[in-house]
Amino acid sequence: MKYLTIDPTKAQHPTRDHTAQLPTSLPAEAKTLHHPTKPGSENASLYFVGTATTILYLKSHQHLKVLLIEHREWEGIRIMTDPVTGTRVTNPAFDLHELPRIDLVLLSHYHADHFDQEVEASLRRDLPIISTPHAKAHLATKPDGEAFTAVYDIGFFEEMFVDVKSAGETGGRKPGIKVIGMPGKHVPSGGFLGTANDIIKAVRILIYISGDTLLCPELQEIADRYSHLGIDLLLLHLGGTTVPSPSLPLLMITMDAKQGVELIRLVKPDVAIPIHYDDYDVFLSPLSDFEKAVKEAELEKKVVILDRKDKGSREINDRVPINCNVGITIHLRFKQALITILEY
């Protein structure tokens, strides 16, 4: 197993070209939702920024804090997935430089619609990133001082333990999360691309981020390994991405509505949230297709739609208003504490 330490008590800008003071929180969301069957007493939240970009906030668990780590201060951690802020059909809910402290980036794969040039140029070089070997090969070897210095790669079913450092740390039991590389196929069999996706695991808390994959036989092993433990949250990358374009759909390279429903049936999550479906012009399968398929499969109680029909506007650097996604936060309640107590 690989190891990484993050320090949420150290407030740093996630970007290196910031000009303003570090925000203490995310920009205000336009809408707040709750767990579809277990509202109240939430211990986590997911802020949907757009495409596959989300910010997962895992709160500390006060009961465990008192009993097991009472000498430690740990309010929670922020994990950002697949950061993209560049201009597209519909733009992100806020600008990259409006981000507060980010403790860890999970990058499903190194493609421009998941980690664009603007993000790559702006992010702080020592910001911890967990991704694929392909992503590390590109990010960690850039010349002229541009290399990212804290990129960690994991392969299929390879594990990385992330220790969460806290103020007043004196040793003993420590909170943390585990990230596990998941298999997937970005193109049908015989293609040349692949991706490792992510599960965040903490004390039987399982969050499966599908990444850009098609429904393929390799995903059965995910169900075999983890479904009996209970997957709490599934973030589904949908859209039925086609190449070269929806008007000439020669090849589909991400799940469409039908495959998304089948993955829900396969891994049986407590809650599934679709993302990655409308911000670019390469998507053939709209959100409405998935909503219809979910209803036909009678899975409405398992799925939360972060509907962004209401569009907002924001100003970019040259102060020109552009259409953008409305930030939406869903508050979640997981079965147990969102920290793993280990002794080592």
C-alpha distance (Angstrom), angle and dihedral (degrees) to the residues before:
residue distance angle dihedral
M1 . . .
K2 3.80 . .
Y3 3.80 122.9 .
L4 3.80 136.1 -145.8
T5 3.81 132.2 172.8
I6 3.81 123.5 -147.5
D7 3.78 126.2 -172.8
P8 3.84 115.9 -149.3
T9 3.81 90.1 178.2
K10 3.81 90.5 67.4
A11 3.79 107.1 81.5
Q12 3.80 109.8 -151.2
H13 3.77 134.1 157.3
P14 3.80 110.6 -105.1
T15 3.81 87.6 -141.8
R16 3.79 129.5 62.6
D17 3.82 97.0 -151.2
H18 3.80 98.6 55.2
T19 3.79 119.9 139.1
A20 3.81 101.4 -175.2
Q21 3.78 135.2 63.4
L22 3.80 116.5 -79.7
P23 3.82 110.2 -90.8
T24 3.78 114.9 -124.7
S25 3.80 94.8 -145.5
L26 3.77 142.6 16.6
P27 3.81 119.4 -83.5
A28 3.79 112.3 -84.5
E29 3.77 112.9 -83.9
A30 3.78 121.5 -130.0
K31 3.78 93.5 -138.5
T32 3.79 137.0 24.3
L33 3.80 124.4 -158.7
H34 3.79 133.1 -176.7
H35 3.77 137.5 -144.9
P36 3.83 106.7 -65.9
T37 3.80 95.4 -129.7
K38 3.82 105.1 15.1
P39 3.82 109.3 44.8
G40 3.78 118.2 172.0
S41 3.81 134.8 42.3
E42 3.81 92.1 50.7
N43 3.79 118.8 -174.4
A44 3.80 100.2 -176.8
S45 3.78 140.8 32.3
L46 3.79 136.8 -159.6
Y47 3.82 120.0 -151.3
F48 3.81 111.7 -159.0
V49 3.82 108.8 -147.5
G50 3.82 98.9 170.9
T51 3.82 142.7 -75.2
A52 3.84 103.7 11.1
T53 3.81 94.7 -28.7
T54 3.78 113.3 117.6
I55 3.78 134.6 153.5
L56 3.77 114.3 -141.2
Y57 3.77 116.2 -160.8
L58 3.79 115.5 -162.6
K59 3.77 112.9 -166.8
S60 3.77 124.0 -146.9
H61 3.78 115.0 -106.0
Q62 3.78 108.4 -116.7
H63 3.82 95.9 -158.0
L64 3.77 92.6 55.3
K65 3.77 90.5 40.8
V66 3.79 90.5 59.7
L67 3.81 97.5 42.3
L68 3.76 103.1 36.3
I69 3.77 112.4 16.8
E70 3.78 104.1 22.1
H71 3.82 91.4 145.0
R72 3.80 91.6 59.2
E73 3.80 131.0 81.9
W74 3.80 113.6 -147.3
E75 3.78 119.9 153.6
G76 3.79 96.5 174.9
I77 3.79 142.6 -77.9
R78 3.81 135.0 -99.9
I79 3.81 118.4 -139.5
M80 3.79 119.3 -171.5
T81 3.80 121.1 -157.3
D82 3.81 126.2 -152.9
P83 3.83 99.0 -19.6
V84 3.81 113.9 -145.3
T85 3.80 125.1 161.5
G86 3.80 104.9 156.2
T87 3.80 123.4 120.2
R88 3.81 115.4 -81.6
V89 3.81 139.3 143.5
T90 3.80 91.1 -61.1
N91 3.78 116.9 13.9
P92 3.81 130.4 -139.5
A93 3.77 122.9 -82.7
F94 3.80 93.1 -107.8
D95 3.77 143.0 3.8
L96 3.79 121.4 -85.6
H97 3.79 91.1 -116.4
E98 3.81 91.4 59.2
L99 3.79 90.3 69.3
P100 3.80 118.7 117.2
R101 3.80 121.5 -146.7
I102 3.82 111.7 -36.9
D103 3.79 115.7 -163.0
L104 3.79 101.2 -170.7
V105 3.81 140.1 6.4
L106 3.80 121.1 -146.6
L107 3.80 108.8 -160.3
S108 3.80 112.1 -170.1
H109 3.82 92.5 -162.6
Y110 3.78 141.5 -22.3
H111 3.80 103.8 -97.9
A112 3.80 124.9 128.3
D113 3.81 93.9 -115.9
H114 3.81 88.6 59.4
F115 3.81 101.6 35.4
D116 3.79 110.9 16.3
Q117 3.80 130.9 -166.4
E118 3.80 93.3 -101.0
V119 3.79 91.9 54.9
E120 3.79 92.3 43.7
A121 3.81 92.0 52.4
S122 3.79 94.7 45.2
L123 3.81 108.1 41.4
R124 3.78 120.1 101.3
R125 3.80 108.5 -100.4
D126 3.82 95.5 -129.8
L127 3.82 95.6 48.6
P128 3.84 105.7 126.2
I129 3.82 112.7 -110.1
I130 3.80 126.7 -178.3
S131 3.79 114.9 -163.3
T132 3.80 145.2 122.8
P133 3.82 127.8 -48.0
H134 3.82 87.4 -109.0
A135 3.81 91.4 56.5
K136 3.79 93.1 47.0
A137 3.81 91.4 49.9
H138 3.80 89.2 58.9
L139 3.79 102.1 36.0
A140 3.80 100.0 41.7
T141 3.80 97.4 47.4
K142 3.78 103.2 51.3
P143 3.82 113.1 136.1
D144 3.81 131.1 -126.1
G145 3.79 97.0 38.7
E146 3.81 93.9 -56.7
A147 3.81 97.0 113.6
F148 3.80 119.6 119.3
T149 3.79 107.3 -121.8
A150 3.82 102.1 -161.4
V151 3.81 104.4 50.3
Y152 3.80 115.8 136.3
D153 3.79 124.1 -170.2
I154 3.78 129.7 -154.6
G155 3.79 130.6 -175.5
F156 3.80 130.6 -146.8
F157 3.81 109.8 -43.8
E158 3.79 90.7 -8.5
E159 3.80 112.7 140.4
M160 3.79 132.9 -137.7
F161 3.78 121.5 -172.0
V162 3.80 115.0 -148.3
D163 3.79 113.0 -157.0
V164 3.80 114.2 -151.9
K165 3.78 110.1 -141.8
S166 3.80 118.8 -148.3
A167 3.76 138.4 -167.2
G168 3.78 114.5 -90.2
E169 3.78 92.8 21.9
T170 3.79 112.4 176.3
G171 3.80 102.0 165.0
G172 3.76 131.3 -98.0
R173 3.77 122.5 94.6
K174 3.78 116.2 12.8
P175 3.80 135.2 -164.5
G176 3.75 120.2 -128.1
I177 3.77 148.7 138.6
K178 3.76 133.6 -120.2
V179 3.80 123.6 -135.3
I180 3.80 117.7 -159.8
G181 3.79 125.6 -168.3
M182 3.80 113.1 -123.5
P183 3.81 128.4 -156.4
G184 3.78 122.5 -117.2
K185 3.81 143.1 150.9
H186 3.79 119.7 -127.2
V187 3.80 90.4 -171.5
P188 3.81 132.5 27.3
S189 3.80 120.3 -84.8
G190 3.77 112.0 -63.4
G191 3.80 93.2 35.7
F192 3.75 125.7 123.1
L193 3.80 103.2 -128.7
G194 3.80 130.8 81.2
T195 3.78 138.7 169.0
A196 3.76 139.6 -158.3
N197 3.77 112.4 -140.0
D198 3.75 129.3 -162.6
I199 3.75 143.6 -108.3
I200 3.78 119.0 -172.6
K201 3.76 108.2 -152.9
A202 3.80 127.8 -170.5
V203 3.81 123.7 162.4
R204 3.82 94.1 -32.4
I205 3.80 89.2 -38.2
L206 3.78 104.1 131.6
I207 3.78 124.9 -173.2
Y208 3.79 114.8 179.7
I209 3.81 117.6 -160.7
S210 3.78 105.4 -167.3
G211 3.79 96.8 -158.9
D212 3.81 119.5 -163.9
T213 3.76 100.5 -35.9
L214 3.76 138.1 133.6
L215 3.77 121.7 -131.5
C216 3.79 100.8 -87.3
P217 3.82 138.5 159.8
E218 3.82 91.6 -100.5
L219 3.82 89.7 69.6
Q220 3.80 90.2 66.1
E221 3.81 88.6 74.1
I222 3.81 89.4 58.3
A223 3.79 89.1 56.1
D224 3.81 91.3 45.4
R225 3.81 92.9 50.7
Y226 3.80 102.0 39.5
S227 3.81 115.8 13.9
H228 3.80 93.0 83.5
L229 3.82 88.4 57.2
G230 3.79 91.3 55.0
I231 3.82 119.6 -108.5
D232 3.78 105.5 -131.0
L233 3.79 99.7 -165.3
L234 3.80 134.0 16.6
L235 3.80 118.0 -165.7
L236 3.80 104.7 -160.0
H237 3.79 120.7 -154.0
L238 3.81 102.1 -151.0
G239 3.81 137.4 154.3
G240 3.79 100.4 112.2
T241 3.80 89.4 -111.2
T242 3.79 109.3 -149.5
V243 3.79 134.7 -163.6
P244 2.88 133.7 -111.5
S245 3.85 87.7 5.0
P246 3.83 143.2 -49.9
S247 3.81 88.8 -98.0
L248 3.81 88.9 57.8
P249 3.82 104.0 27.5
L250 3.77 101.8 -177.2
L251 3.81 95.8 150.7
M252 3.80 134.4 17.6
I253 3.81 114.0 -147.8
T254 3.83 105.0 175.4
M255 3.79 131.4 43.1
D256 3.77 120.5 -80.5
A257 3.81 125.6 -151.7
K258 3.81 95.1 -79.2
Q259 3.80 94.1 49.6
G260 3.80 90.8 46.1
V261 3.80 91.0 56.6
E262 3.80 90.4 47.4
L263 3.81 91.1 52.9
I264 3.81 89.8 52.1
R265 3.80 88.9 52.7
L266 3.80 90.8 47.0
V267 3.81 100.8 50.5
K268 3.83 97.5 26.4
P269 3.83 100.8 -145.8
D270 3.77 123.6 -168.4
V271 3.84 88.9 -127.6
A272 3.81 131.3 9.9
I273 3.81 123.6 -162.3
P274 3.82 121.4 -170.7
I275 3.81 118.4 -139.5
H276 3.83 135.2 159.9
Y277 3.79 99.0 53.0
D278 3.81 115.5 112.0
D279 3.80 117.2 19.6
Y280 3.80 98.0 90.6
D281 3.80 134.0 46.4
V282 3.81 94.2 -117.9
F283 3.80 96.9 77.8
L284 3.81 116.5 108.5
S285 3.82 99.2 173.9
P286 3.84 111.3 63.2
L287 3.78 126.2 -155.8
S288 3.81 89.9 -103.4
D289 3.82 89.6 64.5
F290 3.79 90.1 54.9
E291 3.81 92.9 46.9
K292 3.80 89.5 52.5
A293 3.81 92.6 47.5
V294 3.81 91.5 48.6
K295 3.80 90.9 51.9
E296 3.81 92.4 48.1
A297 3.82 89.3 50.2
E298 3.83 90.5 48.4
L299 3.81 91.2 -125.2
E300 3.82 97.8 129.4
K301 3.82 92.6 120.0
K302 3.81 90.3 56.1
V303 3.81 97.9 49.7
V304 3.79 132.2 70.6
I305 3.80 115.9 -166.3
L306 3.79 113.3 -152.0
D307 3.78 90.8 -155.0
R308 3.79 113.1 -160.0
K309 3.81 99.5 -177.9
D310 3.78 88.0 124.7
K311 3.77 104.0 77.1
G312 3.76 124.0 -159.9
S313 3.76 132.2 -165.2
R314 3.76 135.2 -128.8
E315 3.76 137.1 174.8
I316 3.76 124.7 -109.0
N317 3.79 126.2 -151.6
D318 3.77 95.0 -71.3
R319 3.81 88.8 50.0
V320 3.80 94.2 -114.8
P321 3.82 111.4 144.3
I322 3.81 113.8 -122.7
N323 3.78 133.8 -176.8
C324 3.76 112.9 -99.3
N325 3.76 142.6 170.1
V326 3.77 118.7 -87.6
G327 3.80 110.6 -118.4
I328 3.79 112.0 -114.4
T329 3.79 127.0 -171.1
I330 3.78 125.1 -163.0
H331 3.79 117.9 -164.2
L332 3.79 114.5 -143.6
R333 3.76 136.9 -163.1
F334 3.80 116.5 -149.9
K335 3.78 126.3 -164.4
Q336 3.79 98.0 -109.4
A337 3.77 143.3 2.7
L338 3.78 116.7 -45.3
I339 3.76 93.1 -130.0
T340 3.75 130.5 76.4
I341 3.79 115.4 -134.8
L342 3.78 109.7 -145.8
E343 3.76 132.7 165.4
Y344 3.79 119.2 -142.0
